[in-house]
Amino acid sequence: KLGDEGLVRHIGVSNFEIAELKRVQAVASKPIACNQFETHPYYQRRELFEYCQSHGIAVTAHSSMGGGANAMRKFHKSPPLTDDPVIGEIAAKHGTSPHVVLLAWGLRRPMAIIPKSVTPKRIQANKDEVLALQLDEDDLAKIAGLDKPGLDGCYCHP
């Protein structure tokens, strides 16, 4: 209704699965512009990611670096992504940090990422280092191999 009144140009959703996206698409007069959901190397959400891409829905990742310190940490089966040996190996190969590798992977997918920092110097360094890092096919294949089945790689749900 808000779209018909000219108050909404696009729809943004959060944590929608494919079935929910299809329900909205079936009745909405405006396109879904963005779906924000948890995705990172342990929880790559390939099917959902590909559905969004094939339907022109931008993806914004929350917890793109794994969110290992969040309130759900006692339920996690996975260590923090920044401690993963594969991520560490890739970071060492490129002379950078695991954080930069994780952010660069997210941009390479492609998707929007929302890294958290309150320090202007760190924010600028994130931008410069992440944009400068060129992950190669070997790096991407190794990261693809980190995906875990079901909710095993998920940090934000019990």
C-alpha positions as CSV (number, residue, x, y, z in Angstrom):
1,K,0.0,0.0,0.0
2,L,2.8,2.4,0.8
3,G,4.3,1.8,-2.6
4,D,1.0,2.7,-4.3
5,E,1.0,6.0,-2.3
6,G,4.5,6.8,-3.6
7,L,6.0,6.6,-0.1
8,V,8.2,3.5,-0.9
9,R,10.4,3.0,-4.0
10,H,12.0,-0.3,-3.0
11,I,11.7,-2.9,-0.3
12,G,14.5,-4.0,2.0
13,V,14.2,-7.1,4.1
14,S,16.3,-8.8,6.8
15,N,16.9,-12.5,7.4
16,F,14.4,-13.6,4.7
17,E,14.8,-17.1,3.3
18,I,13.9,-18.0,-0.3
19,A,10.3,-18.9,0.5
20,E,9.8,-15.6,2.3
21,L,11.3,-13.7,-0.6
22,K,9.0,-15.5,-3.0
23,R,5.9,-14.6,-0.9
24,V,6.8,-11.0,-0.9
25,Q,7.7,-11.0,-4.6
26,A,4.3,-12.5,-5.4
27,V,2.3,-9.6,-3.9
28,A,4.6,-6.6,-3.8
29,S,4.2,-3.8,-6.3
30,K,7.8,-2.7,-5.8
31,P,11.0,-4.9,-6.1
32,I,12.9,-6.2,-3.2
33,A,16.1,-4.2,-3.3
34,C,18.1,-5.8,-0.5
35,N,18.2,-8.8,1.8
36,Q,20.4,-8.5,4.9
37,F,21.4,-11.8,6.5
38,E,24.2,-13.5,8.3
39,T,26.8,-14.8,5.8
40,H,30.5,-15.4,6.1
41,P,33.0,-18.2,5.2
42,Y,31.6,-20.7,7.8
43,Y,28.0,-19.9,6.8
44,Q,28.1,-19.0,3.1
45,R,24.4,-19.4,2.3
46,R,25.1,-20.2,-1.3
47,E,21.5,-21.0,-2.4
48,L,20.1,-17.9,-0.8
49,F,22.9,-15.8,-2.1
50,E,22.5,-17.1,-5.7
51,Y,18.7,-16.6,-5.5
52,C,19.1,-13.0,-4.5
53,Q,21.7,-12.4,-7.2
54,S,19.5,-14.0,-9.9
55,H,16.5,-11.8,-8.8
56,G,18.4,-8.5,-8.6
57,I,18.3,-8.4,-4.8
58,A,21.5,-6.9,-3.3
59,V,22.9,-8.8,-0.3
60,T,24.1,-7.1,2.8
61,A,26.0,-9.3,5.2
62,H,25.7,-9.0,8.9
63,S,28.3,-10.7,11.0
64,S,30.5,-10.9,7.9
65,M,33.6,-11.6,10.1
66,G,31.8,-14.3,12.0
67,G,30.6,-12.4,15.0
68,G,32.3,-14.9,17.3
69,A,31.9,-12.7,20.4
70,N,28.2,-12.1,20.1
71,A,25.6,-13.0,22.7
72,M,25.0,-16.5,21.1
73,R,28.7,-17.6,21.5
74,K,27.9,-20.3,24.0
75,F,25.9,-22.1,21.2
76,H,28.6,-21.8,18.5
77,K,30.2,-25.0,17.2
78,S,32.9,-22.9,15.4
79,P,35.8,-20.9,16.7
80,P,36.0,-17.2,15.7
81,L,36.7,-16.9,12.0
82,T,39.7,-14.6,12.7
83,D,41.3,-17.6,14.4
84,D,40.7,-20.1,11.6
85,P,44.0,-21.5,10.3
86,V,43.0,-21.3,6.6
87,I,42.1,-17.6,7.0
88,G,45.4,-17.1,8.9
89,E,47.4,-18.8,6.1
90,I,45.8,-16.6,3.4
91,A,46.4,-13.5,5.6
92,A,50.1,-14.5,6.0
93,K,50.5,-15.1,2.3
94,H,49.3,-11.6,1.5
95,G,51.0,-9.9,4.5
96,T,47.7,-8.7,6.0
97,S,45.3,-9.6,8.8
98,P,42.5,-12.2,9.0
99,H,40.0,-9.3,9.3
100,V,41.2,-7.9,5.9
101,V,40.9,-11.3,4.3
102,L,37.4,-11.8,5.6
103,L,36.2,-8.3,4.4
104,A,37.9,-8.7,1.0
105,W,36.2,-12.1,0.6
106,G,32.9,-10.4,1.3
107,L,33.4,-7.7,-1.3
108,R,34.6,-10.3,-3.9
109,R,31.4,-12.3,-3.6
110,P,30.0,-9.4,-4.2
111,M,27.9,-8.2,-1.3
112,A,27.8,-5.2,1.0
113,I,29.5,-5.6,4.3
114,I,29.2,-3.6,7.4
115,P,32.4,-3.8,9.4
116,K,32.3,-2.2,12.8
117,S,34.9,0.3,14.0
118,V,34.8,3.5,15.9
119,T,38.3,4.6,15.2
120,P,38.7,6.8,12.1
121,K,42.2,5.5,11.5
122,R,41.0,1.9,11.6
123,I,38.0,2.7,9.3
124,Q,40.4,4.2,6.7
125,A,42.8,1.3,7.1
126,N,40.0,-1.2,6.6
127,K,39.0,0.6,3.4
128,D,42.5,0.9,2.0
129,E,43.7,-2.6,2.9
130,V,40.5,-4.4,1.9
131,L,40.3,-2.7,-1.5
132,A,44.0,-3.3,-2.2
133,L,43.8,-7.1,-1.4
134,Q,43.4,-9.3,-4.4
135,L,42.4,-12.8,-3.4
136,D,43.4,-15.3,-6.0
137,E,41.4,-18.4,-7.1
138,D,43.4,-20.6,-4.7
139,D,42.4,-18.3,-1.8
140,L,38.8,-18.3,-2.9
141,A,38.7,-22.1,-3.2
142,K,40.2,-22.5,0.3
143,I,37.6,-20.1,1.7
144,A,34.8,-21.9,-0.1
145,G,35.9,-25.1,1.6
146,L,35.2,-23.6,5.0
147,D,31.4,-23.6,4.6
148,K,29.7,-25.7,7.2
149,P,26.5,-27.6,6.8
150,G,23.2,-26.4,8.3
151,L,23.6,-24.1,11.2
152,D,27.0,-25.5,12.2
153,G,28.7,-22.3,10.9
154,C,26.0,-19.9,12.1
155,Y,27.0,-17.5,14.9
156,C,23.7,-15.7,15.4
157,H,21.2,-18.5,16.2
158,P,21.3,-21.2,18.9
